[in-house]
Amino acid sequence: MSASLGFDRAVSYYDKSRAIPDWVSSAVTDSIIELGKLTPRSRVLEIGIGTGRIALPVLKRGLPVWGIDLSLGMMAELQTKIANRDLCVTLAQADANALPFPDASFDCVYAVHVYHLVANWQKAVRDAWRTVKRGGCFLVTYHKRDPQSPNAKLRRRLFELAKEHGIDARRPGSQSYDELRSELDKLSPTQLVEIARWLERTVTVSQILGEISKRLFSDTWMIPENVLPQLMPSLRDWAQREFGRLDYAVREEEEFSWMVLRKA
Ligand SMILES: C[S@@+](CC[C@H](N)C(=O)[O-])C[C@H]1O[C@@H](n2cnc3c(N)ncnc32)[C@H](O)[C@@H]1O
């Protein structure tokens, strides 16, 4: 498999395309604090901190956060957001596979939508676990799409079309929620905690096709830039046959759940 997928290419549109409602953001922040039993003296690490979508609300609650990411561009966005504010953040460009911290450094380590991007992700989850203190916790979430949703069906079909062109479009990291969870279970039995469920948006099949062709999400990034436009007409024809109409509107629901690991 290839190297990890950093997000430099997504900096300009990341926050807009991955926005979550304020109440979900609050619920996620509360959950980190409660599950980690955190106080302002606790030490928190986010793996793949990106633009701070998750970390910024935690910082605003007075907790010190360390963050690592491959992408300097993503972390520069976070730095812009916190400029001149009295927030305690320490950022480093690092690979999730080789965390620059000693063993047992943090009360809580968390990762949101990261391990599907990380080459040698099994080593990376072990490295994260290494940095958790005894009595601390490791929280991991993975973006799941309803496999029966038009969005998931379109993306599966795109992968098949890529394969027919001899392209393996799989990202370098874990390939599924189940695969990630079973690896985490080897470290400590995971507990699943649902934090929020919400209607993310109503979208048409045609809009989803537009997002795919613009390569907004990382599941299209393994397909070479010159090949994707060649696949789009076949995908569009397939969608027309599968869904009948391209203006067919779909409700997309989202869920945020943690896999929680506690270190005895
Ligand atoms: C989907 S974004 C999630 C960002 C943030 N956690 C959030 O939820 O908004 C994934 C992030 O992981 C970073 N990333 C990918 N592979 C990585 C690796 N091997 N080590 C560190 N960061 C990595 C990307 O650069 C990107 O910022």
The ligand as a MOL file (V3000), in Angstrom:
LIG
                    3D

  0  0  0     0  0            999 V3000
M  V30 BEGIN CTAB
M  V30 COUNTS 27 29 0 0 0
M  V30 BEGIN ATOM
M  V30 1 C -10.3930 13.6170 7.6510 0
M  V30 2 S -9.1520 14.6340 8.3500 0 CHG=1
M  V30 3 C -9.7020 14.7180 10.0470 0
M  V30 4 C -9.1920 15.9290 10.7790 0
M  V30 5 C -9.7900 16.1030 12.1840 0
M  V30 6 N -9.5040 14.9520 13.0020 0
M  V30 7 C -11.2800 16.3020 12.0630 0
M  V30 8 O -12.0380 15.4110 12.4550 0
M  V30 9 O -11.6910 17.3350 11.5220 0 CHG=-1
M  V30 10 C -7.7770 13.5300 8.5110 0
M  V30 11 C -6.4840 14.1990 8.9680 0
M  V30 12 O -5.5240 13.1720 9.2090 0
M  V30 13 C -4.2630 13.6070 8.6960 0
M  V30 14 N -3.4260 12.4210 8.4320 0
M  V30 15 C -3.5360 11.5020 7.4500 0
M  V30 16 N -2.5910 10.5550 7.5760 0
M  V30 17 C -1.8550 10.8830 8.6660 0
M  V30 18 C -0.7380 10.2940 9.3130 0
M  V30 19 N -0.1630 9.1680 8.8420 0
M  V30 20 N -0.2500 10.8980 10.4030 0
M  V30 21 C -0.7910 12.0510 10.8860 0
M  V30 22 N -1.8590 12.6460 10.3150 0
M  V30 23 C -2.3900 12.0730 9.2190 0
M  V30 24 C -4.6430 14.4030 7.4570 0
M  V30 25 O -3.6140 15.2920 7.0350 0
M  V30 26 C -5.9000 15.1390 7.9330 0
M  V30 27 O -5.6060 16.3790 8.5150 0
M  V30 END ATOM
M  V30 BEGIN BOND
M  V30 1 1 1 2
M  V30 2 1 2 3
M  V30 3 1 2 10
M  V30 4 1 3 4
M  V30 5 1 4 5
M  V30 6 1 5 6
M  V30 7 1 5 7
M  V30 8 2 7 8
M  V30 9 1 7 9
M  V30 10 1 10 11
M  V30 11 1 11 12
M  V30 12 1 11 26
M  V30 13 1 12 13
M  V30 14 1 13 14
M  V30 15 1 13 24
M  V30 16 1 14 15
M  V30 17 1 14 23
M  V30 18 2 15 16
M  V30 19 1 16 17
M  V30 20 1 17 18
M  V30 21 2 17 23
M  V30 22 1 18 19
M  V30 23 2 18 20
M  V30 24 1 20 21
M  V30 25 2 21 22
M  V30 26 1 22 23
M  V30 27 1 24 25
M  V30 28 1 24 26
M  V30 29 1 26 27
M  V30 END BOND
M  V30 END CTAB
M  END
